Structure formats: C-alpha cells, structure tokens
Amino acid sequence: MRVKMILPALTEAKSPYWRPIKYSLFPPLGLATLAAYLDPDDEISLQDEHVEPLKLDDSPELVIIQVYITNAYRAYALADHYRAQGAFVALGGLHVTSLPQEAAAHADVLFLGPAEEAFPRFLEDFRAGRPEKVYISQTRSLQGLPPIRRDLLKRHLYFVPNSIVVTRGCPHHCDFCYKDAFFEGGRSFYTQSVNDALAEIQRLPGKHVYFLDDHLLGNRRFARELFDGMKGMKRVFQAAATVDSILRDDLIEHAAEAGLRSLFVGFETLSPANLRSSNKYQNLGQNYAKAIQRLHDLGIMINGSFVFGLDHDTPDVFKQTVEWGVQNGLTTATYHILTPYPGTALYARMEKEGRILHRQWDRYDTRQVVYQTQGLSAEQLKDGYDWAYREFYSLSNIWKAAAVHPQFKHQLKHLAYSTGWKKLEPVWNFLIKNQWLGATRGALEAVLAEVKRGQQTLPDQGLSSESPVVAPSELLS
C-alpha cells in the first residue's frame, strides 16, 4: 500500500514571523510513531513541509495529515487535493480533536485524541474495506509500542533530531492549555515503561537528547527510574517541568546527575490573580527564587515561559516580566500572547462572554491578539509583546543575565546559548539552506556540557514566598 504522511507548515515562509531555525528543530515524531504500525512492505513517504517542499504529483492510496490550529487551512487544502485524486484521507491532531465537525468536511476519517490504540484498529478496518468515520482511543497506554520509524525522518534537516517523548499529556489542567482538550475523556497523563524509554534513548546516536514531554517530572516514580537508568549513558538532555516539581524532594538532582542541562519552566505570570484565573494552581505559593537558584546551582540553564494578556495584566507587565527574567539570570525566555484555543476552558469562557474576535485559525499563533482584552488594549498587548522580545534579547540584557551566574563557565554557556538562539539568524539561515544543521550538533553538546556545581545567590526581585508574586495569603482569598 502506498501511504503518505504529512505535517503541513505551521505558517508560510512569507509571514514576518517565519524563523527557519524555529521550524527546523524537531522532526514529526507523532507521524513516525503511527508509521510503526504500518506493514513492512507498505511504501511510506513522510514529509514535513517546514523543512522541505511537498511533492504533490504522487498518487498515494492513504494520506495521513497531522493538523494543528495554525496549519489547519493548509492541511484542509492538502486533504482536498488528495481526496480529489481518489486517495483516502485521514486527519488527526490537536485541531481535529477540538473541532471535529469542521475537519470532517475535508476527511474520510478522523482520529480524535491520541491515536496509539485507535490507529491499528483503523488499519485493520481499512484493509478489510470497512473503515469507520471516526476513531477514538478505547484505552490509553504507551506499553509495548513498536519502535518509532526513525528511518523515515530526514535527520540532516533538523537541528535536534534526537527528540523523544516518553509520556503523554500533563497532570495539570491550565485553562489556556491547547493540549488539555486533546486528552479529555480518558487518562490525561501516562507514561511508557522505563525499559522501553531507555531502549528508545539507546537507539539515538550522539550525546544530546531533547525530551518533548509536556512535563517530564510529572510521574515522579517513572522519572526517578528513568534518570537512574540514564546515569551511565553519558547523555546531555533538555526537558520541561513545573516550578513545584523542581522544589519537591531531590528529583531534580537526579535529573542533573543523569545529564539534564536545560529546562523549560512554565512561570507564565508573576501575578497570583492571573495564576488563579488560569487554573494554574501548581504555581501558587511556590518560591520562584528558590526554584531558579536550585537549577542554577546544578548548572541547569532555564528557558522561562510567560503569557501576556491575562485579565489581570496591566501595561507595566512587560517591563516587570523582562526585568525579572534578566535579574534572575534566565538564559532564554519564551513569550506568548494569550490565545484562546478551541476546546480549552479559556475559549469556552471567552466565547460565552463574547470576547472571541474571529476564527481565522492561522492567526492563533500566540503572536497576535485574537480576543477582546481587559486591563490593556490590543495595541498595548501586541506592542508590549514585541518590545519584550527585543528587550530581553538585547545584547546588554544578555550580558546582564549572564553576569548573574558566579561561575565563569556558566556565564559563557549562557552567552553562547542565548546569543546563538536570537542573534545569529543569518548563520542559521545559511546552514539550513545548505542542509548543514547537523554540523552544529557538536557545538550544542559542548554548550550543554556539565558545569561544576556551585552555590549562588540570586537577587530577590519579588520572588520570595513573602512577596506579592506568590504570597501565601493569596491562596486564601
């Protein structure tokens, strides 16, 4: 059987927000995971439009397209193209799960939610000539999955081909989280077996690994056993976790011993009122300063995530957030404009309040204002968002943030990582154009090399447990 699997581009190259390096980071693991269920003699083409032009003059029998909100229109156009040629088209992904009626007009079959259990049932039905219109997983488990078809991934086109996912979902339920609706109606957080996860890591060449899990520390027993198993592998890895998981017991030390060198942390907001209104209670009452210092003492760089435009934000939120990140030595910062994704509690609330401005899904990219704001105007929000990125990544602030670290080696790592990510765009573009991204992985591994542990004291900028940022009294009001 001829099978084509497509990840359409999230945004067109002509967009002012297009950054080739950002869209050349990770290969489409979801599609490669499903490909493992196909027969060995199936003819499979897996294409990621972010890194290569699509070939549309082929004639597949089965087309499988992964749909996010910002690539929905492109995905629908591709689906319509192949259906017109007589191919059987399957759509799945976050956007399809959120808006199945919209997606149904462009597909022969839909997959709602995770597909590890549903996809094999579909294949059996499809080969028997009796496919259903919709498939929803009857059980949710990562036990005994076949090895990901990494042979279908074009490693040379990606900066971080050694990406991996060993859990699904998240134990928390923030009301703006796009993925929360994806796991609704069943287990919302579950893991592979530790042995399977370690076996998949062993398959990856080189030293560097990037865990794309939403919360690698979400199951503490699993994470501890995973890190124990990784200690002898001599890997360096990056991952994501929450503030509360960093502060609880000694799991983060185990992660550092196993090779954790960079962590994405969802701070999201410095306002307790915003945390409460977003159902992000796992951050309330947490000592941000202690979490940051604990990571820095372990030589772990921090990518802090922040959301602008929450209902309790005022025009000073941009300056406050940027200064906070610089003064506390965050290596990188990821800013977002609050975006009410369909299927989330935030979207339902704003739709009820009449605050959704439009449903032009390609603009739901966390860089544009798509809802009626409160506390600051849409223009203030957009201008402040753009200013925050420019200001945080100004050379002077990169130097200031690096100087927070007392160890010279950590300062150099900070400078290399932050400057490399935001200040070398022409270099990245040249490497991508000539398909030389693979040549830079050694440099990434060097930047992520271990820094000998030391103690440091960060400036107390509204981060202590007594501050208004995370005051315990806020929990009782």
SENUDO-846052 format. One record per residue (C-alpha): y, z, x. Coordinates in steps of 0.02 Angstrom, whole numbers, plus 50000, padded with zeros to 5 digits. Last residue first. Layout:
N
[atom [Y, Z, X]]
...
//
This chain:
477
[atom [51749, 52467, 49568]]
[atom [51600, 52549, 49651]]
[atom [51560, 52420, 49783]]
[atom [51743, 52404, 49829]]
[atom [51740, 52586, 49883]]
[atom [51625, 52536, 50026]]
[atom [51769, 52435, 50103]]
[atom [51712, 52266, 50169]]
[atom [51873, 52172, 50203]]
[atom [51985, 52317, 50152]]
[atom [51934, 52405, 50314]]
[atom [51830, 52563, 50327]]
[atom [51669, 52471, 50371]]
[atom [51758, 52393, 50517]]
[atom [51809, 52211, 50513]]
[atom [51997, 52209, 50483]]
[atom [52032, 52147, 50658]]
[atom [51946, 52273, 50771]]
[atom [51950, 52181, 50936]]
[atom [51775, 52153, 51004]]
[atom [51695, 52273, 51125]]
[atom [51567, 52208, 51247]]
[atom [51399, 52261, 51315]]
[atom [51289, 52149, 51419]]
[atom [51134, 52044, 51403]]
[atom [51101, 51910, 51531]]
[atom [51144, 51741, 51457]]
[atom [50994, 51634, 51415]]
[atom [51008, 51445, 51418]]
[atom [51088, 51365, 51265]]
[atom [51214, 51267, 51368]]
[atom [51073, 51207, 51480]]
[atom [50968, 51154, 51330]]
[atom [51115, 51054, 51263]]
[atom [51139, 50970, 51432]]
[atom [50956, 50921, 51435]]
[atom [50974, 50850, 51262]]
[atom [51113, 50731, 51316]]
[atom [51004, 50585, 51368]]
[atom [50926, 50578, 51196]]
[atom [51093, 50528, 51122]]
[atom [51087, 50365, 51219]]
[atom [51070, 50243, 51073]]
[atom [51212, 50133, 51140]]
[atom [51321, 50156, 50986]]
[atom [51272, 50339, 50976]]
[atom [51319, 50375, 51156]]
[atom [51486, 50285, 51138]]
[atom [51527, 50375, 50976]]
[atom [51483, 50542, 51054]]
[atom [51598, 50507, 51202]]
[atom [51740, 50451, 51089]]
[atom [51721, 50612, 50986]]
[atom [51728, 50730, 51134]]
[atom [51843, 50866, 51069]]
[atom [51750, 50940, 50920]]
[atom [51571, 50978, 50968]]
[atom [51589, 50967, 51156]]
[atom [51739, 51081, 51157]]
[atom [51649, 51216, 51057]]
[atom [51487, 51206, 51156]]
[atom [51559, 51188, 51330]]
[atom [51694, 51320, 51305]]
[atom [51574, 51446, 51230]]
[atom [51446, 51416, 51367]]
[atom [51580, 51441, 51499]]
[atom [51637, 51603, 51418]]
[atom [51457, 51663, 51409]]
[atom [51439, 51631, 51596]]
[atom [51600, 51726, 51631]]
[atom [51539, 51881, 51541]]
[atom [51675, 51980, 51451]]
[atom [51671, 51869, 51296]]
[atom [51839, 51871, 51205]]
[atom [51903, 51742, 51330]]
[atom [51803, 51606, 51241]]
[atom [51899, 51636, 51080]]
[atom [52066, 51623, 51170]]
[atom [52014, 51465, 51262]]
[atom [51956, 51380, 51101]]
[atom [52117, 51440, 51022]]
[atom [52225, 51355, 51153]]
[atom [52122, 51195, 51147]]
[atom [52146, 51181, 50960]]
[atom [51980, 51194, 50869]]
[atom [52031, 51339, 50757]]
[atom [52200, 51259, 50722]]
[atom [52142, 51085, 50678]]
[atom [52001, 51148, 50568]]
[atom [52112, 51274, 50480]]
[atom [52251, 51145, 50453]]
[atom [52133, 51028, 50358]]
[atom [52078, 51170, 50244]]
[atom [52256, 51230, 50220]]
[atom [52315, 51055, 50170]]
[atom [52173, 51038, 50044]]
[atom [52198, 51211, 49970]]
[atom [52387, 51200, 49967]]
[atom [52377, 51032, 49879]]
[atom [52254, 51100, 49751]]
[atom [52374, 51243, 49717]]
[atom [52343, 51423, 49763]]
[atom [52286, 51577, 49668]]
[atom [52177, 51479, 49548]]
[atom [52109, 51304, 49571]]
[atom [52060, 51173, 49442]]
[atom [51909, 51083, 49514]]
[atom [51867, 50935, 49627]]
[atom [51966, 50979, 49783]]
[atom [51907, 50878, 49932]]
[atom [51818, 50921, 50095]]
[atom [51668, 51012, 50019]]
[atom [51584, 50840, 49990]]
[atom [51594, 50826, 49801]]
[atom [51697, 50666, 49817]]
[atom [51543, 50553, 49811]]
[atom [51498, 50639, 49648]]
[atom [51645, 50575, 49548]]
[atom [51619, 50698, 49407]]
[atom [51799, 50745, 49369]]
[atom [51922, 50890, 49359]]
[atom [51799, 51029, 49319]]
[atom [51906, 51177, 49262]]
[atom [51870, 51175, 49075]]
[atom [51820, 51360, 49075]]
[atom [51642, 51318, 49019]]
[atom [51633, 51186, 49155]]
[atom [51694, 51314, 49281]]
[atom [51560, 51439, 49233]]
[atom [51419, 51312, 49231]]
[atom [51475, 51239, 49397]]
[atom [51481, 51411, 49479]]
[atom [51309, 51456, 49412]]
[atom [51241, 51304, 49500]]
[atom [51154, 51153, 49422]]
[atom [51296, 51034, 49456]]
[atom [51387, 51078, 49617]]
[atom [51551, 51172, 49601]]
[atom [51633, 51141, 49772]]
[atom [51734, 51272, 49865]]
[atom [51823, 51186, 50008]]
[atom [51717, 51214, 50162]]
[atom [51748, 51274, 50339]]
[atom [51620, 51276, 50480]]
[atom [51674, 51379, 50629]]
[atom [51614, 51367, 50809]]
[atom [51601, 51487, 50955]]
[atom [51661, 51638, 50857]]
[atom [51751, 51753, 50979]]
[atom [51813, 51889, 50864]]
[atom [51997, 51853, 50888]]
[atom [51968, 51668, 50858]]
[atom [51871, 51693, 50696]]
[atom [51994, 51819, 50626]]
[atom [52142, 51709, 50672]]
[atom [52063, 51564, 50578]]
[atom [52023, 51669, 50425]]
[atom [52195, 51750, 50412]]
[atom [52287, 51587, 50439]]
[atom [52185, 51501, 50303]]
[atom [52187, 51645, 50179]]
[atom [52378, 51660, 50180]]
[atom [52397, 51543, 50031]]
[atom [52299, 51661, 49916]]
[atom [52111, 51670, 49886]]
[atom [52047, 51774, 49740]]
[atom [51976, 51626, 49644]]
[atom [51879, 51553, 49791]]
[atom [51971, 51406, 49867]]
[atom [51911, 51414, 50046]]
[atom [51730, 51443, 50097]]
[atom [51683, 51503, 50272]]
[atom [51533, 51478, 50388]]
[atom [51533, 51556, 50561]]
[atom [51438, 51470, 50701]]
[atom [51397, 51611, 50821]]
[atom [51333, 51607, 51000]]
[atom [51193, 51727, 51047]]
[atom [51204, 51814, 51216]]
[atom [51120, 51971, 51150]]
[atom [51281, 52071, 51164]]
[atom [51365, 51929, 51070]]
[atom [51245, 51946, 50925]]
[atom [51265, 52134, 50912]]
[atom [51453, 52119, 50930]]
[atom [51462, 51998, 50785]]
[atom [51354, 52107, 50672]]
[atom [51453, 52263, 50717]]
[atom [51617, 52178, 50680]]
[atom [51554, 52112, 50512]]
[atom [51510, 52287, 50452]]
[atom [51422, 52256, 50288]]
[atom [51481, 52340, 50128]]
[atom [51471, 52177, 50031]]
[atom [51385, 52035, 50124]]
[atom [51219, 52042, 50030]]
[atom [51319, 52049, 49869]]
[atom [51360, 51865, 49874]]
[atom [51367, 51849, 49684]]
[atom [51518, 51735, 49704]]
[atom [51634, 51850, 49604]]
[atom [51576, 51998, 49710]]
[atom [51606, 51911, 49875]]
[atom [51775, 51848, 49817]]
[atom [51829, 52024, 49771]]
[atom [51766, 52088, 49939]]
[atom [51882, 51963, 50027]]
[atom [51844, 51907, 50206]]
[atom [51753, 51752, 50142]]
[atom [51603, 51642, 50181]]
[atom [51525, 51754, 50316]]
[atom [51374, 51639, 50313]]
[atom [51306, 51651, 50490]]
[atom [51238, 51502, 50588]]
[atom [51155, 51572, 50744]]
[atom [51146, 51511, 50924]]
[atom [51036, 51567, 51069]]
[atom [50872, 51623, 50990]]
[atom [50738, 51612, 51126]]
[atom [50593, 51727, 51078]]
[atom [50680, 51878, 51157]]
[atom [50834, 51838, 51053]]
[atom [50731, 51833, 50893]]
[atom [50651, 52000, 50934]]
[atom [50825, 52072, 50961]]
[atom [50875, 52003, 50790]]
[atom [50727, 52093, 50712]]
[atom [50781, 52263, 50777]]
[atom [50818, 52357, 50615]]
[atom [50944, 52282, 50489]]
[atom [51112, 52225, 50556]]
[atom [51071, 52042, 50581]]
[atom [50983, 52032, 50412]]
[atom [51139, 52102, 50326]]
[atom [51251, 51970, 50404]]
[atom [51141, 51827, 50346]]
[atom [51036, 51704, 50444]]
[atom [51035, 51526, 50513]]
[atom [50943, 51452, 50663]]
[atom [50956, 51387, 50841]]
[atom [50820, 51384, 50971]]
[atom [50779, 51397, 51155]]
[atom [50594, 51386, 51195]]
[atom [50496, 51468, 51335]]
[atom [50335, 51463, 51232]]
[atom [50278, 51639, 51279]]
[atom [50392, 51728, 51157]]
[atom [50358, 51608, 51015]]
[atom [50212, 51703, 50938]]
[atom [50309, 51866, 50934]]
[atom [50454, 51770, 50856]]
[atom [50343, 51703, 50717]]
[atom [50265, 51874, 50687]]
[atom [50438, 51952, 50668]]
[atom [50498, 51811, 50557]]
[atom [50349, 51823, 50440]]
[atom [50366, 52011, 50423]]
[atom [50554, 51997, 50398]]
[atom [50550, 51867, 50261]]
[atom [50730, 51805, 50250]]
[atom [50755, 51802, 50439]]
[atom [50753, 51612, 50447]]
[atom [50878, 51599, 50306]]
[atom [50924, 51423, 50248]]
[atom [50790, 51350, 50360]]
[atom [50847, 51207, 50472]]
[atom [50767, 51287, 50626]]
[atom [50827, 51191, 50779]]
[atom [50709, 51186, 50928]]
[atom [50752, 51151, 51111]]
[atom [50626, 51159, 51253]]
[atom [50554, 50984, 51267]]
[atom [50422, 50905, 51158]]
[atom [50382, 50969, 50982]]
[atom [50197, 50985, 50938]]
[atom [50196, 51169, 50990]]
[atom [50328, 51204, 50858]]
[atom [50212, 51132, 50724]]
[atom [50069, 51242, 50784]]
[atom [50183, 51395, 50781]]
[atom [50229, 51360, 50600]]
[atom [50048, 51333, 50551]]
[atom [49996, 51496, 50634]]
[atom [50137, 51592, 50552]]
[atom [50082, 51533, 50381]]
[atom [50221, 51437, 50298]]
[atom [50350, 51533, 50200]]
[atom [50417, 51567, 50026]]
[atom [50584, 51590, 49939]]
[atom [50634, 51541, 49762]]
[atom [50462, 51556, 49685]]
[atom [50469, 51470, 49518]]
[atom [50588, 51407, 49385]]
[atom [50740, 51381, 49496]]
[atom [50709, 51318, 49673]]
[atom [50828, 51170, 49666]]
[atom [50954, 51271, 49566]]
[atom [50982, 51386, 49715]]
[atom [51001, 51240, 49834]]
[atom [51181, 51199, 49793]]
[atom [51240, 51377, 49823]]
[atom [51402, 51419, 49730]]
[atom [51328, 51564, 49630]]
[atom [51252, 51649, 49782]]
[atom [51069, 51685, 49743]]
[atom [50983, 51772, 49889]]
[atom [50800, 51763, 49941]]
[atom [50827, 51586, 50006]]
[atom [50734, 51422, 49986]]
[atom [50585, 51358, 50083]]
[atom [50519, 51422, 50248]]
[atom [50457, 51343, 50410]]
[atom [50582, 51201, 50425]]
[atom [50593, 51107, 50591]]
[atom [50717, 51009, 50695]]
[atom [50663, 50941, 50863]]
[atom [50754, 50775, 50837]]
[atom [50921, 50858, 50875]]
[atom [51040, 50724, 50940]]
[atom [50956, 50589, 50838]]
[atom [50931, 50401, 50860]]
[atom [50804, 50418, 51001]]
[atom [50687, 50517, 50888]]
[atom [50655, 50375, 50767]]
[atom [50550, 50472, 50642]]
[atom [50389, 50391, 50580]]
[atom [50284, 50472, 50717]]
[atom [50349, 50639, 50654]]
[atom [50232, 50623, 50506]]
[atom [50234, 50810, 50467]]
[atom [50065, 50894, 50490]]
[atom [49968, 50918, 50328]]
[atom [50018, 51072, 50228]]
[atom [49890, 51212, 50226]]
[atom [50000, 51348, 50154]]
[atom [50176, 51297, 50110]]
[atom [50162, 51359, 49931]]
[atom [50246, 51334, 49765]]
[atom [50134, 51303, 49615]]
[atom [50150, 51187, 49465]]
[atom [50275, 51078, 49556]]
[atom [50371, 50969, 49434]]
[atom [50334, 50785, 49411]]
[atom [50425, 50674, 49287]]
[atom [50386, 50502, 49215]]
[atom [50197, 50513, 49231]]
[atom [50093, 50392, 49334]]
[atom [49939, 50313, 49255]]
[atom [49882, 50167, 49364]]
[atom [49747, 50263, 49458]]
[atom [49842, 50241, 49623]]
[atom [49996, 50311, 49537]]
[atom [49903, 50460, 49463]]
[atom [49830, 50511, 49632]]
[atom [49997, 50482, 49716]]
[atom [50086, 50586, 49584]]
[atom [49967, 50731, 49607]]
[atom [49997, 50725, 49796]]
[atom [50185, 50728, 49765]]
[atom [50184, 50877, 49647]]
[atom [50121, 51009, 49769]]
[atom [50240, 50978, 49914]]
[atom [50376, 50915, 49796]]
[atom [50510, 51049, 49791]]
[atom [50620, 51039, 49637]]
[atom [50613, 50898, 49512]]
[atom [50525, 50738, 49563]]
[atom [50572, 50589, 49456]]
[atom [50475, 50431, 49412]]
[atom [50518, 50252, 49367]]
[atom [50696, 50275, 49424]]
[atom [50876, 50223, 49393]]
[atom [50910, 50283, 49216]]
[atom [50811, 50441, 49255]]
[atom [50943, 50498, 49382]]
[atom [51072, 50541, 49249]]
[atom [50944, 50631, 49142]]
[atom [50878, 50726, 49293]]
[atom [51047, 50802, 49339]]
[atom [51018, 50956, 49448]]
[atom [50842, 50910, 49504]]
[atom [50897, 50732, 49542]]
[atom [51046, 50798, 49640]]
[atom [50942, 50912, 49751]]
[atom [50804, 50789, 49792]]
[atom [50691, 50663, 49709]]
[atom [50687, 50482, 49655]]
[atom [50533, 50372, 49640]]
[atom [50544, 50182, 49623]]
[atom [50401, 50063, 49581]]
[atom [50447, 49894, 49655]]
[atom [50472, 49742, 49545]]
[atom [50619, 49662, 49635]]
[atom [50741, 49727, 49504]]
[atom [50667, 49900, 49535]]
[atom [50711, 49880, 49719]]
[atom [50894, 49843, 49689]]
[atom [50912, 49974, 49551]]
[atom [50845, 50108, 49668]]
[atom [50963, 50053, 49807]]
[atom [51111, 50062, 49688]]
[atom [51054, 50232, 49625]]
[atom [51042, 50299, 49802]]
[atom [51216, 50234, 49845]]
[atom [51287, 50319, 49690]]
[atom [51193, 50481, 49728]]
[atom [51242, 50492, 49913]]
[atom [51369, 50629, 49886]]
[atom [51257, 50731, 49770]]
[atom [51100, 50719, 49873]]
[atom [50958, 50599, 49832]]
[atom [50798, 50563, 49930]]
[atom [50727, 50392, 49889]]
[atom [50542, 50343, 49877]]
[atom [50502, 50159, 49856]]
[atom [50326, 50101, 49811]]
[atom [50266, 49920, 49815]]
[atom [50379, 49871, 49958]]
[atom [50450, 49695, 49972]]
[atom [50573, 49679, 50117]]
[atom [50744, 49596, 50118]]
[atom [50837, 49761, 50104]]
[atom [50828, 49819, 50283]]
[atom [50942, 49969, 50295]]
[atom [51066, 49984, 50437]]
[atom [51028, 50128, 50556]]
[atom [51086, 50305, 50591]]
[atom [51154, 50370, 50426]]
[atom [51047, 50246, 50330]]
[atom [50889, 50343, 50371]]
[atom [50737, 50231, 50356]]
[atom [50551, 50269, 50339]]
[atom [50436, 50117, 50327]]
[atom [50256, 50153, 50285]]
[atom [50108, 50032, 50276]]
[atom [49968, 50135, 50200]]
[atom [49808, 50137, 50305]]
[atom [49821, 50321, 50348]]
[atom [49841, 50365, 50163]]
[atom [50000, 50451, 50107]]
[atom [50011, 50641, 50101]]
[atom [50096, 50653, 50272]]
[atom [50235, 50541, 50207]]
[atom [50293, 50687, 50099]]
[atom [50338, 50788, 50255]]
[atom [50421, 50637, 50337]]
[atom [50530, 50620, 50182]]
[atom [50585, 50801, 50190]]
[atom [50607, 50796, 50378]]
[atom [50745, 50666, 50371]]
[atom [50801, 50665, 50554]]
[atom [50936, 50786, 50613]]
[atom [51099, 50766, 50709]]
[atom [51157, 50587, 50689]]
[atom [51265, 50616, 50535]]
[atom [51377, 50741, 50624]]
[atom [51383, 50631, 50779]]
[atom [51444, 50479, 50681]]
[atom [51588, 50576, 50603]]
[atom [51643, 50498, 50439]]
[atom [51780, 50599, 50356]]
[atom [51907, 50457, 50351]]
[atom [51777, 50358, 50249]]
[atom [51743, 50182, 50315]]
[atom [51573, 50238, 50379]]
[atom [51514, 50268, 50201]]
[atom [51465, 50442, 50148]]
[atom [51299, 50529, 50125]]
[atom [51202, 50378, 50185]]
[atom [51041, 50343, 50092]]
[atom [50879, 50430, 50149]]
[atom [50746, 50300, 50113]]
[atom [50556, 50295, 50107]]
[atom [50471, 50126, 50089]]
[atom [50286, 50112, 50049]]
[atom [50175, 49958, 50061]]
[atom [50000, 50000, 50000]]
//
